[in-house]
Amino acid sequence: MRMTCLALLFAAGVTPALAQEKNFELKLSHWVPASHPLQKSLEDWAAAVEKDSGGTIKSKVFPAQQLGKAFDHYDMARDGIADVTYINPGYQPGRFPIIAAGELPFLMSDAKGGSMALDEWYRKYAAKEMKDVKFCLAFIHSPSSFHSRTKKIVVPDDIKGMKIRPAHATMANFVTSLGGTNVQSSAPEVRDIIERGVADAVTFPWGSLVLFGIDKVTKYDMEAPLYVTTFAFVMNKAKYDQMSDRQKKAIDNNCSTEAAGKVGEPWGKFEDAGLAKVKAESNHEVYKLTPEQTALWKKASEPLVKTWGEAVKKGGVDPDAAMSDLRATLKKYKALAD
């Protein structure tokens, strides 16, 4: 009887191992609107996994904080509330100090190359720093800067006394060091806090500024590659461990440095296109920095590198070696800022 069953399986073109595979429907969660390019990136990621798994792994994307708040998405993957989540490590200061290297000012110049460099570099640290989940990939958005409701921010001294919503923990430290006050909120809440005067300014990329309607409540925009934000896709470990070897390979094939570039590139193009949109708005003043002003910002940001180094050293990482490696990897992908 057993030989007969095996013969039937082989005749049908199905191996015994594949016949025993479970079917999965993964919950993919993120916290930006469904109109954001990340939605399509996750849909494309899910389609690739489905194809590579022979149709045994399907997915459903839940946008706009449907399954939980933006700040909770790492823990949501850890606890199985969602199977794959999109996280901003910088939303939780001090929890992920190594990947925070990508947040340092004037380091990265390009979304696709920067995403691939960050991902390749971080893979040697991810298993330890994000040990509660299966790390999938890391990426960034295009470099961006300050957008203000109340005044032009031209030199570091202009931050003094301002209330600013920072993109992540590194920018929060920067604001504090310059005499400003941080106002914490997730991206979907930024327009409201600026409109109500709770915050005077925000660090935000250009396309998303328009998408979230923040351009309706800001006026002054610094056109400078001041910072980027690091992001990641992470997965529930237990769900991954339930999968067959072939299904795990389907996940692994799409949790790669190449995949990181595929996520970072369209998002980068979306953000870059936002610059022209903001410039076209009559109520906005978009301005560039002079070389002298840029030098002041770079000088003011130098202590952030030391702070990052002290944080990773506590976890047993050599900050000088790690930073040197990151810069070399960025150079490899032509994404190292001048």
C-alpha positions, -999 to +999 in steps of 0.1 A: +000+000+000+028+024+009+046+018-024+013+024-042+008+058-025+044+068-032+039+058-068+008+079-071+025+109-055+054+107-079+031+102-108+014+134-098+047+152-098+046+156-060+073+143-037+063+129-003+080+158+015+060+184-005+028+164+001+032+169+039+038+207+037+013+229+056-003+258+038+003+292+055-014+326+052+010+351+067-002+384+083+021+412+071+016+444+091+028+480+086+018+514+099+018+537+069-012+543+046-020+518+019-012+545-006+024+545+005+050+527-017+057+503+012+023+487+006+033+476-029+067+465-017+051+442+008+026+429-018+055+422-042+075+405-014+045+383-006+040+374-042+076+364-046+074+342-014+042+326-027+058+318-061+090+304-045+069+283-021+049+267-049+018+285-037+019+271-001+027+304+015+002+331+009+000+365+027-024+393+035-011+429+041-026+449+069-017+486+065-022+518+086-018+503+121-047+479+117-030+453+138-012+476+162+006+508+168+038+517+149+059+516+180+048+480+188+056+463+155+088+446+166+070+430+196+040+422+174+063+400+153+080+385+184+046+377+200+029+364+168+003+392+166+015+395+131+038+372+111+059+397+093+062+434+104+078+466+092+097+483+120+116+515+126+143+505+152+148+541+161+113+544+175+126+525+206+157+544+218+185+522+231+169+489+222+188+484+188+220+504+191+240+487+164+216+493+134+213+529+147+246+536+128+225+540+097+208+570+114+239+590+118+239+623+098+257+629+065+265+592+061+243+579+033+235+594-001+211+569-019+181+548-010+188+517-031+225+515-025+221+526+011+195+499+017+217+472+002+248+484+021+230+486+055+214+452+050+247+435+040+265+452+069+239+445+095+235+408+089+265+400+110+248+417+140+211+410+135+209+376+150+221+390+183+205+424+183+171+412+170+173+378+186+135+376+194+126+375+158+138+362+124+155+392+108+145+394+071+160+426+057+170+462+064+166+493+043+164+531+043+145+560+027+162+588+007+182+614+027+161+643+041+160+671+066+140+696+086+105+710+077+093+738+100+061+756+107+075+786+125+109+796+110+138+787+087+163+763+102+196+773+087+223+767+113+224+744+143+218+773+167+184+778+151+172+746+169+175+761+203+141+765+220+123+747+192+099+717+197+108+691+171+094+657+162+125+636+153+125+607+129+143+584+154+165+582+185+196+596+169+179+627+156+162+630+190+197+631+206+208+657+180+178+679+187+185+677+225+222+685+220+213+716+201+190+729+228+157+718+213+129+697+228+118+664+214+081+657+207+076+619+202+050+606+178+047+581+151+046+592+114+008+591+111+004+615+140+029+642+128+004+665+110-018+667+140+009+676+165+023+703+142-011+717+134-019+720+171+014+736+179+027+707+200+057+706+176+073+734+156+091+712+131+098+676+120+125+656+103+107+638+074+114+627+038+099+646+010+073+623-006+059+612+027+057+649+038+030+652+011+014+618+016+008+624+053-004+660+046+024+675+067+031+699+038-003+716+047+010+726+081+047+734+074+063+762+054+101+761+056+120+732+041+158+726+043+170+708+012+200+689+026+209+652+029+210+655+067+198+620+077+181+588+067+159+564+088+167+527+091+138+502+088+135+464+087+112+435+080+112+410+108+093+377+111+078+356+139+103+329+147+078+302+156+059+306+123+092+303+104+102+272+124+069+255+115+077+256+078+093+229+057+128+233+043+115+243+010+092+269+025+120+283+047+141+286+015+113+306-001+114+330+029+152+332+029+153+338-008+133+370-002+151+380+030+183+391+013+204+421+004+190+420-031+155+421-017+165+450+005+174+470-026+141+461-042+123+477-012+146+507-009+147+517-045+110+525-052+106+541-018+136+563-026+121+573-060+088+582-043+105+604-017+127+621-042+097+629-064+082+647-034+108+674-035+094+689-067+059+687-054+068+707-023+088+732-044+057+737-065+036+747-035+033+785-032+032+785+006+066+767+009+101+780+010+126+753+000+162+764+006+197+750+004+226+753+027+258+771+019+290+750+023+298+770+055+264+762+069+267+725+060+301+724+077+284+738+109+259+709+108+285+683+103+306+697+132+275+697+154+267+661+146+302+647+154+293+639+191+265+616+178+291+592+164+308+590+198+275+584+215+267+556+191+301+541+197+297+540+234+263+523+231+275+495+209+307+490+229+285+479+258+273+451+237+308+439+228+310+455+194+342+475+183+326+507+171+356+518+151+358+485+132+320+484+127+319+520+114+348+514+091+331+483+077+298+502+072+315+530+053+334+505+031+301+487+024+284+520+015+313+528-008+309+494-025+272+502-032+280+539-042+259+552-014+285+569+009+278+606+013+306+630+005 
